[in-house]
Amino acid sequence: MPRNKYPEETEQKILDSALKLFIQKGYEQTTILDIVSEMGGLTRGAFYHHFKTKEDVFFALTDKIFNDMKPFVKIKGRTDINGLEKIKLTLQTVNESKDYATLQLQILSLIENSPTAFKIYMEKQRTFLATKYAELIEEGINDGSIKAKHPKLTAELFLLICNIWLMPTIYPQANEEEAWQRFHMAKDIVEALGLPVLDEKLASQVTITEQGKAIEVNKT
C-alpha cells in the first residue's frame, strides 16, 4: 500500500465526516462504517491508520474544536481586563460553539459504558483545564477581582460543578425549571468560593435537556 502523502488531510476528512454524523445522528447511533462511507472514497484502512476506535475520533474532534477556538490564547497577555473578566471571556468563547456544545451533550454515551473514556474525560478536566483556570484565578486574586483562597482547589471544584454536575446528560433535569434551579444553585456555590463567573450573560447560553432531548434556552 503506498504511503499517504497527505496524512493531515486524511485525518481532517475523518474528523469532518465524524462531526457531521455525530451532529446529525448522535455518537451512539454513528458507526465507524458510517464515518468511512462519509469520507469520500477513503477506505476503512485509512480510518484505522489514524484512529483505533470511534471513541478516539470523538476525543480528537472535541480537542480540535476546543483548540481552534483558542479560548486561553485569546486572553493571554491582555492587560485591559482583570482575571475574573478573563475567565468570563473564556467561558463565553467556549459556549459560542454549537458544535462543541452538542458533542459535550453526547459525552455520556462514552463515559457510561467505558471506564477508559471516563478516565480520559476526567484527566482533561484535572490536568489541562484545571491548570489553566487556576492560573487565571490566581491572577484574579492578585488584581483583586477574585476572592478565592486556593486557586488550584477552586479551579478543580469549579470544573466539577460546570462540567459534571451541570451536565444534563450526567444529571438529567426533569424540566426547564429544575435546570434553572440547578444553574442558580451552582452560581451561588461558586460565588461563595469567591469566583462570581456564572452570570446572567452566561446563563443565556445554557443548554439543558427536557424529556431526554437537548434544547437550547435563551433566557434574558
C-alpha positions as CSV (number, residue, x, y, z in Angstrom):
1,M,0.0,0.0,0.0
2,P,1.6,3.4,-1.0
3,R,2.4,5.8,1.7
4,N,-0.2,8.6,2.2
5,K,1.4,11.8,1.1
6,Y,-1.2,14.0,3.0
7,P,-1.9,12.3,6.3
8,E,-3.2,15.6,7.8
9,E,-5.8,16.0,5.1
10,T,-6.9,12.4,5.6
11,E,-7.3,12.9,9.3
12,Q,-9.2,16.1,8.7
13,K,-11.6,14.3,6.4
14,I,-12.2,11.7,9.1
15,L,-12.9,14.3,11.7
16,D,-15.2,16.3,9.3
17,S,-17.2,13.2,8.4
18,A,-17.5,12.2,12.1
19,L,-18.6,15.7,13.2
20,K,-21.3,15.8,10.5
21,L,-22.6,12.4,11.6
22,F,-22.3,13.0,15.3
23,I,-24.4,16.2,14.9
24,Q,-27.0,14.5,12.6
25,K,-27.3,11.1,14.2
26,G,-25.6,11.3,17.6
27,Y,-22.4,9.5,18.8
28,E,-24.2,6.3,19.8
29,Q,-26.0,5.9,16.5
30,T,-22.9,6.5,14.4
31,T,-20.7,3.6,13.4
32,I,-17.2,3.5,12.0
33,L,-18.7,2.2,8.8
34,D,-20.9,5.3,8.6
35,I,-17.8,7.5,9.0
36,V,-15.9,5.6,6.3
37,S,-18.9,5.9,3.9
38,E,-19.0,9.6,4.5
39,M,-15.2,10.0,3.8
40,G,-15.5,10.5,0.1
41,G,-13.7,7.4,-1.3
42,L,-11.3,6.8,1.6
43,T,-11.1,3.2,2.9
44,R,-11.6,1.6,6.2
45,G,-7.9,1.0,6.3
46,A,-7.3,4.8,6.0
47,F,-9.5,5.3,9.0
48,Y,-7.7,2.7,11.1
49,H,-4.4,4.1,10.1
50,H,-5.3,7.3,12.0
51,F,-7.7,6.1,14.7
52,K,-8.2,2.8,16.6
53,T,-11.8,3.4,17.7
54,K,-14.8,5.7,17.3
55,E,-14.0,6.9,20.9
56,D,-10.6,8.1,19.7
57,V,-12.2,10.1,17.0
58,F,-14.6,11.7,19.4
59,F,-11.9,13.0,21.7
60,A,-9.7,14.1,18.8
61,L,-12.7,16.0,17.5
62,T,-13.5,17.8,20.7
63,D,-9.9,18.6,21.3
64,K,-9.6,20.1,17.8
65,I,-12.7,22.2,18.1
66,F,-11.5,23.5,21.5
67,N,-8.0,24.2,20.2
68,D,-9.4,26.0,17.2
69,M,-11.5,28.3,19.5
70,K,-8.2,29.2,21.3
71,P,-10.1,30.4,24.5
72,F,-6.9,30.7,26.6
73,V,-4.8,32.0,23.8
74,K,-7.2,34.9,23.2
75,I,-6.9,36.3,26.7
76,K,-3.2,35.6,27.2
77,G,-1.2,38.8,27.9
78,R,-4.2,41.1,27.8
79,T,-3.9,43.9,30.3
80,D,-7.2,45.7,29.6
81,I,-9.2,43.1,31.6
82,N,-8.8,41.5,35.0
83,G,-8.6,37.9,36.0
84,L,-12.3,37.5,36.6
85,E,-13.1,39.0,33.2
86,K,-10.7,36.7,31.5
87,I,-12.4,33.7,33.0
88,K,-15.8,35.0,31.9
89,L,-14.5,35.7,28.4
90,T,-13.0,32.2,28.2
91,L,-16.4,30.6,29.2
92,Q,-18.2,32.8,26.7
93,T,-15.8,31.8,23.9
94,V,-16.3,28.1,24.6
95,N,-20.1,28.4,24.8
96,E,-20.3,30.1,21.5
97,S,-19.5,26.9,19.6
98,K,-22.8,25.0,19.0
99,D,-20.8,22.0,17.6
100,Y,-18.8,21.8,20.8
101,A,-21.9,22.1,23.0
102,T,-23.6,19.4,21.0
103,L,-20.7,17.0,21.4
104,Q,-20.4,17.7,25.1
105,L,-24.1,16.7,25.4
106,Q,-23.1,13.3,23.9
107,I,-20.3,12.6,26.3
108,L,-22.5,10.3,28.4
109,S,-22.6,7.9,25.6
110,L,-18.9,7.4,26.0
111,I,-18.3,7.5,29.8
112,E,-21.4,5.5,30.6
113,N,-20.0,2.3,29.1
114,S,-16.3,2.9,29.0
115,P,-14.2,3.4,32.2
116,T,-11.3,4.4,29.8
117,A,-13.4,7.2,28.3
118,F,-14.4,8.4,31.7
119,K,-10.8,8.4,32.8
120,I,-9.7,10.4,29.7
121,Y,-12.5,12.9,30.3
122,M,-11.6,13.5,33.9
123,E,-7.9,13.7,33.2
124,K,-8.6,16.5,30.7
125,Q,-10.5,18.3,33.4
126,R,-8.0,17.7,36.2
127,T,-4.8,18.4,34.3
128,F,-5.2,20.8,31.4
129,L,-8.3,22.8,32.2
130,A,-7.8,23.0,36.0
131,T,-4.3,24.2,35.5
132,K,-5.4,26.9,33.1
133,Y,-8.2,28.1,35.2
134,A,-6.1,28.0,38.4
135,E,-3.6,30.4,36.7
136,L,-6.5,32.8,35.9
137,I,-7.9,32.5,39.4
138,E,-4.5,33.3,40.9
139,E,-4.3,36.3,38.5
140,G,-7.7,37.5,39.7
141,I,-6.7,37.1,43.3
142,N,-3.6,39.3,42.7
143,D,-5.6,42.0,41.0
144,G,-8.5,41.9,43.5
145,S,-11.2,40.7,41.1
146,I,-11.5,37.3,42.7
147,K,-11.7,36.5,46.4
148,A,-10.9,32.8,46.3
149,K,-8.3,31.5,48.7
150,H,-6.9,28.4,47.0
151,P,-6.6,28.7,43.2
152,K,-5.9,25.1,42.4
153,L,-8.7,23.7,44.6
154,T,-11.2,26.4,43.4
155,A,-10.5,25.6,39.8
156,E,-11.0,21.9,40.3
157,L,-14.3,22.3,42.2
158,F,-15.5,24.9,39.6
159,L,-14.9,22.4,36.8
160,L,-16.6,19.6,38.7
161,I,-19.7,21.8,39.1
162,C,-19.7,23.1,35.5
163,N,-18.6,20.0,33.6
164,I,-20.1,17.3,35.7
165,W,-22.9,18.5,38.0
166,L,-24.4,20.9,35.4
167,M,-24.1,18.4,32.6
168,P,-27.7,17.3,31.7
169,T,-26.5,14.0,30.2
170,I,-24.9,13.1,33.5
171,Y,-27.5,14.7,35.9
172,P,-30.8,14.8,33.9
173,Q,-33.2,17.5,34.8
174,A,-36.9,16.8,34.9
175,N,-37.9,20.1,33.3
176,E,-36.6,23.6,32.4
177,E,-37.5,24.9,35.9
178,E,-35.3,22.3,37.6
179,A,-32.5,23.1,35.1
180,W,-32.5,26.7,36.1
181,Q,-32.7,25.9,39.8
182,R,-29.6,23.8,39.3
183,F,-27.8,26.6,37.4
184,H,-28.6,29.2,40.0
185,M,-27.5,26.9,42.9
186,A,-24.2,26.4,41.0
187,K,-24.0,30.2,40.7
188,D,-24.4,30.6,44.5
189,I,-21.8,27.9,45.2
190,V,-19.1,29.4,43.0
191,E,-19.8,32.9,44.3
192,A,-19.4,31.5,47.8
193,L,-16.0,30.3,46.7
194,G,-15.1,33.8,45.7
195,L,-15.5,33.2,41.9
196,P,-18.6,35.1,40.6
197,V,-18.4,34.0,37.0
198,L,-21.8,32.3,36.4
199,D,-23.7,35.5,35.5
200,E,-26.9,36.1,33.5
201,K,-25.0,36.6,30.3
202,L,-23.5,33.1,30.5
203,A,-26.9,31.8,31.6
204,S,-28.4,32.8,28.3
205,Q,-26.1,30.2,26.6
206,V,-27.0,27.3,28.9
207,T,-28.1,24.2,27.2
208,I,-30.5,21.8,29.0
209,T,-32.4,18.7,28.3
210,E,-36.1,18.2,28.6
211,Q,-37.5,14.7,28.5
212,G,-34.2,13.4,27.1
213,K,-34.0,15.8,24.2
214,A,-31.4,18.5,24.1
215,I,-32.8,22.0,23.7
216,E,-31.3,25.5,23.8
217,V,-32.6,28.0,26.2
218,N,-32.1,31.7,25.5
219,K,-33.2,33.4,28.7
220,T,-32.7,37.1,29.4
